[in-house]
Every structure is written in C-alpha cells, then in structure tokens.
Amino acid sequence: MRVRLREIAFARSGDKGDTANVGLIAFRPSIYPYLVKEVTAERVKYHFNSICEGEVERFELPNLRALNFLLHRSLGGGGTVSLMLDAQGKTFATALLRMEIDVPDHLLDGSAD
C-alpha cells in the first residue's frame, strides 16, 4: 500500500548555516526497515529538488528507529543572509512527511508489532 510518511512516522527539523537537518522516526519498530529501504538519500534529494542544491546525507539510527538527513545548500545561504520564508529549516519535517512510500498492508494495522 502506498502511504505518506506522516501516517507511519514523525519528523523534526532544524538547521545549521545553509544545511537543513531532518530526523524521521518510525512510529513502530516494524516500520523502521521500510523507512531504511524506501527513504533513501536519493529519494529525499528528489523530493526536495526545488530547494536542495547540494548533496543529501543519510544517517541510520536503528536504536531510535530513526533516519537523519542533512540537506546541504538548501536554505539559500542560511537564516542571516537568505530571502527564503523558512531559512531556518523548521518546515522541512512537514515537507518530508508528504513523501509517499510503499509498505505492506499488515504494517498499517499495528498487528506486526
């Protein structure tokens, strides 16, 4: 089944200079392997293609059921020099949660945990 990430995970985001930092955390342990498989650095880069001008790095944190992404050159130079509405990256988490991925139906009812 195709779902938006917001249905299976939550996210937080922030910034450091011109780099946005987005953490994606699975609601349940059974979901995490699908995040690892489906939410790649390449897919995140594509999802933010109109904003992120640099590379996207992904870090896996399995003990937290989380992925952390650094989106380089995505804030128009950063908060003190950018004309962007969100030069601090606060809304990047919400934007990532709009991404859609495929997961098996049985994971959505919670019976897999």
N, C-alpha and C positions, 0 to 999 in steps of 0.2 A: 504494500500500500504506500502511496506517495503522501507524505505529510510535511508540514512546515516544522522547522526545528522548534518553534515555540510550543508545539504540542508534546515534545519529548525531552526538552532541556530548557535551562535558563541560562542567561548570559549577563556578564558585567563588562564594562569597557572603560577605558581611560586613555591617557596619553603621556608621552614624554617627548617634548620637542615636536618633530614632524612625523612621529610614529604613533599610530593608534595601537592599543593593546586590547584584545578581546578574548575573554575567557568564556568557554562554552562548557556547561556542566550537565551531565545526564541526570534526569530525574531518578532513574533506577539503574542498578548495576547491569541489567540485561540489555540496556540501550547503549551503553558505552562502546561495545565492539562495533556497532553500526555507525556511531559517530566517527570512530577511528577509520573505518573503511570508506565512508561516504564524504566526510567533511575534510577534504584534503586541502593543502595549501593552494594547489592549482584551482580548485573549485572556489575557494574563498577569494582568490585573486580575481577570478572571472566574475564572481558575484559583486565585487567592489570595483569592477573595471573602469567605471567612470570617475572614481575617486582616488584609487590607489595607483600611484605612478611608479612605485618601487616594488621590491620583492615582498612576498609574504612568507614568513617563517611559521612553522607549526611545532609546538612542543606538547608531548603527551604526558599527562599526569594520571596514570591509571589508579593510583591510590585515592585520588579525589574524584574519579570518573570524569575527568576534565581534559579539555584541549585548550591550549593558549596560543593565540595567533598575534604576531607582530606584523602590522601593515605599514611598511616603510614608505615614506614620502606620500602620505595620504591626508595630511592636514594643511596643505597649502603653505608650508613653512612653519606652522605651529601657531599657538594662540596669540603671541605678541606681534606677529607680522602678517597673519592671514586675514583675508577678507571673507573667509568662509563663515557661514552661520554657526557651525559647530566645529570650531578649530581646536577644541579640546577633546574630541572623540567620544563624548558622552552618549551619543545616539547610535554608535556603531554596533552596540549589542543588539538593539532593537532591529537594526537593519539586517544583521546576520540571522536573527531568528525568523526572518521571512524566507530564508533559503529552504528549498524543498529537497528531501531525500527519500529514498525507498527503504522501508523497514517491513518485516513480516507482520501480518495482521495480529498474530497472537501476542506480540510485544505491547500492543496498544491497550490491551485489557488488563495488564498487570499480572496475568497468570504465570508469566515466565520467571518471576522473582520469588 
